[in-house]
């Protein structure tokens, strides 16, 4: 699924069942030693996907540890993103000299657990649009899809800027027919977000009880100069 949402040179790998016997490198074994079994299985599943993506890019096997905020720490020269939810896990990777950041997210295609979350993560305009879509296309949880799209933007933003961005600061419009979504941030970029594009286009799909969103940011000439 994730592969269908990515533009080259990004590659993706995914799976629907976590391995019963996770395969981790020694450094990852240490990093996950205090996790519950369920969390450790998810930790291993997304890294299995990530290693498959790295293999396809010709990158040698390397441990993928966690940074201070829990983010994956990729090998030098690589950008990427991971996601997992019940019944699905995925990773996307790309060479950092061509792609500045990737964000992917997956959620179950079902209503938000707490409807009050909408007031925290969406604008009035987004909520009005969600209500229209829920009436016209009830087979998709549009509220959760907007959340999923915003999560993918957040991951790309954090990867590129190393600063957090509230989901309420991300504005999203989902095209129900093209499989695309368009996003922009309402926060002034300043020094943290100078490299982040004002507007982004990603892709989404609803399939097999899942909602999956992905976007990648190509590295511009200005970004090359700054690196």
Secondary structure, 3 states (H helix, E strand, C coil): CHHHHCCCCCEEEEECCCCCCCCCCHHHHHHCCCCCHHHHHHHHHHHHHHHHHHHHCCCCCCCCEECCCCCEECCCCEEEEEEEECCEEEEEEEECCCEEEEEEEEEECCCCCCCCHHHHHCCHHHHHHHHHHHHHCCCCCHHHHHHHHHHHHHHHHHHHHCCCCCHHHEEEEECCCCCEEEEEECCCCHHHHCCCCCEEEEEEEEECCEEEEEEEEECCHHHHHHC
